[in-house]
Amino acid sequence: MSAEKKGKKALLFGASGFVGNYLLEGLLNDPDYEQVTVVVRKDLNISNQKLKVLIGDYHSLPALKDEIVADEVFIALGTTKKNTPDQKTYYQVDHDYPVLAAQTGKEKGAKSVFLVSAVGPDADSSVFYIRTKGETERDIIAQDLQHTHIFRPSMIMGNRKESRTLEKSLITIFSVINPLFIGPMQKFRGIEGKDIAKAMLAAAKRPAGKLKVYEWKEMNALL
């Protein structure tokens, strides 16, 4: 008799965030995965036999390496200017930590990385947010995993636990103007957080080349 095929092992960063929460739910419910390791700052209070919770952050991740085994790395890390007004700290969360996450995953056996980025990244931009996203993509691609998947949503829609008055207003506007973004402008369409996660999980089941970028059209095609 042939040996039973083992499921994949996923490593997830940002599980407590909006998209990350949907990713975690999807990974735990997917029979293709036998173990899901999450690195979070505090316990998620979730009980699941497939779930392995490691308490850590950017600074303590190197000390957790021995407890990590992964086939795929999912990165849904990020912050906001409101929550992290200091640019140095913001850059650490939005750039340094995702790059370290990809590097760590590769060292522990991962062949694929899936990153939540943003529409319009540009490492040469004079705009801090856009430049940071561009540098993060560039430096994660440079980790040279066998497969790199980059997801570039515009407005991330859906009901968040935290109150963001301005964002709620923008989501309302986007729900009205979304159909107006056509042709090359489609990439600016808003997309539900749960649909980003669904697209990422669907991408993990498809053959891929070295680098694949997903804007609204490509994510929508996976739903």
C-alpha positions in Angstrom: 0.0 0.0 0.0 1.2 3.5 -0.8 1.8 5.9 2.0 -1.1 8.2 2.8 -0.5 11.7 1.2 0.2 14.3 3.8 -1.5 17.6 3.9 0.3 20.9 3.5 1.6 23.0 6.3 0.8 26.7 6.2 2.5 29.6 8.0 0.3 32.7 8.5 1.3 36.1 9.6 -1.4 38.7 10.4 -4.1 36.2 11.5 -5.7 38.7 13.8 -6.2 41.3 11.0 -9.2 41.7 8.7 -8.0 39.7 5.7 -5.8 37.4 7.9 -8.8 36.4 10.0 -10.6 35.1 6.8 -7.4 33.4 5.7 -7.1 31.6 9.0 -10.7 30.4 8.8 -10.2 29.2 5.3 -7.0 27.4 6.0 -8.4 25.6 9.0 -11.5 24.5 7.0 -9.5 23.3 4.0 -8.7 19.6 4.0 -5.6 20.2 1.9 -3.9 21.6 5.0 -2.9 19.4 8.0 -1.3 22.2 10.1 -1.7 25.9 10.2 0.9 27.8 12.3 0.2 31.4 13.1 2.5 34.0 14.6 0.5 36.5 16.6 1.1 39.0 19.4 -1.6 37.5 21.7 -3.5 34.3 21.8 -6.5 34.1 19.4 -8.6 31.9 21.8 -9.4 29.5 19.0 -9.4 25.8 19.5 -8.6 23.7 16.5 -6.5 20.5 16.3 -4.8 21.8 13.1 -3.9 25.2 14.7 -0.5 25.9 16.2 -0.2 29.4 17.8 3.2 31.0 18.3 3.2 34.2 20.4 5.7 36.6 18.8 6.4 39.6 16.6 9.1 41.0 14.4 11.6 41.1 17.3 11.0 37.6 18.6 10.4 35.7 15.3 14.1 34.6 15.0 13.7 32.8 18.4 10.6 30.9 17.2 12.3 29.4 14.1 12.7 26.0 15.6 9.0 25.7 16.0 8.1 26.5 12.4 7.7 24.1 9.5 6.0 25.4 6.4 5.1 24.6 2.8 3.4 27.9 2.1 3.7 31.4 3.8 0.7 33.7 3.9 1.4 37.3 4.8 -1.4 39.7 5.7 0.5 42.1 7.9 -0.1 45.8 7.9 -1.0 48.8 10.0 -2.6 52.3 9.5 -1.2 55.8 10.0 -3.7 56.3 12.8 -2.5 53.2 14.7 1.1 53.7 13.9 1.9 57.4 13.3 5.7 57.0 13.7 7.1 56.3 10.2 9.9 54.1 11.4 7.6 51.8 13.3 5.1 51.8 10.4 7.9 50.8 8.0 8.9 48.0 10.4 5.4 46.6 10.4 4.7 47.1 6.7 8.1 46.2 5.3 10.6 44.7 7.6 8.3 42.2 9.2 6.7 40.8 6.0 10.2 40.5 4.5 11.5 38.6 7.6 8.3 36.5 7.5 9.0 35.4 3.9 12.7 34.8 4.7 11.9 32.7 7.7 9.3 30.7 5.8 11.8 29.9 3.1 14.4 28.8 5.6 11.9 26.4 7.2 10.9 24.8 3.9 8.3 27.0 2.2 8.2 26.9 -1.6 5.4 29.6 -2.0 4.7 33.0 -0.5 1.3 34.8 -0.7 1.5 38.5 0.1 -1.3 41.1 0.6 0.1 44.3 -0.8 -1.9 47.2 -2.3 -2.7 48.7 -5.7 -0.1 50.9 -7.4 3.1 50.1 -5.4 6.2 51.9 -6.5 9.6 51.6 -4.8 10.7 54.9 -6.4 7.7 56.9 -5.3 8.0 60.0 -3.2 4.8 59.0 -1.4 5.8 57.0 1.8 2.9 54.5 1.7 3.3 53.7 -2.0 7.0 53.5 -1.7 6.8 51.2 1.3 4.5 48.8 -0.5 6.8 48.8 -3.5 9.9 48.1 -1.4 8.1 45.3 0.4 7.1 43.6 -2.8 10.6 44.1 -4.3 12.4 42.7 -1.2 10.0 39.7 -0.8 10.5 38.8 -4.5 14.2 39.0 -3.8 13.8 36.2 -1.2 13.6 34.0 -4.3 11.0 31.4 -3.3 9.9 29.0 -6.0 6.5 30.8 -6.2 5.7 34.4 -5.2 2.1 35.5 -5.3 1.3 39.2 -4.8 -2.2 40.4 -4.2 -2.9 44.1 -4.8 -6.3 45.2 -3.6 -7.5 48.8 -3.8 -10.2 49.6 -1.1 -10.7 46.5 1.1 -14.4 46.4 1.8 -16.4 44.6 4.5 -17.4 45.0 8.2 -14.4 45.5 10.5 -14.4 45.0 14.2 -12.6 48.3 14.8 -14.3 51.6 14.1 -12.9 53.5 11.1 -15.3 56.3 10.3 -13.5 57.6 7.3 -13.0 54.1 5.9 -16.7 53.3 6.3 -17.6 56.4 4.3 -15.1 55.4 1.6 -16.5 51.9 1.4 -20.0 53.3 1.0 -18.7 55.5 -1.9 -16.8 52.6 -3.5 -19.9 50.3 -3.4 -21.6 52.9 -5.6 -18.7 53.8 -8.0 -17.2 50.4 -8.3 -18.9 49.7 -11.7 -17.5 52.9 -13.1 -13.9 51.4 -12.9 -13.6 49.7 -16.3 -10.8 48.6 -18.6 -7.4 49.5 -17.1 -9.1 51.2 -14.2 -10.6 47.9 -13.0 -7.7 47.5 -10.6 -9.1 50.3 -8.5 -12.3 48.5 -7.7 -13.0 47.8 -4.1 -13.0 44.1 -3.0 -14.3 42.4 0.1 -11.7 41.2 2.6 -13.2 37.7 2.6 -12.8 37.6 -1.2 -9.1 38.5 -1.0 -8.6 35.6 1.3 -10.7 33.3 -0.9 -8.6 34.3 -3.9 -5.4 33.6 -2.1 -6.5 30.2 -1.0 -7.7 29.4 -4.6 -4.3 30.6 -6.0 -2.6 28.1 -3.7 -4.3 25.3 -5.5 -3.3 26.3 -9.0 0.0 25.8 -10.8 2.0 29.0 -10.9 5.2 30.4 -12.3 7.9 32.2 -10.5 5.9 35.4 -9.9 2.2 36.1 -10.2 0.5 39.4 -9.5 -3.2 39.6 -8.8 -5.1 42.9 -9.1 -8.9 43.1 -9.0 -9.5 41.3 -12.3 -7.2 38.4 -11.4 -8.6 38.1 -7.8 -12.2 38.2 -9.1 -11.4 35.5 -11.6 -10.5 33.1 -8.7 -13.8 33.6 -6.8 
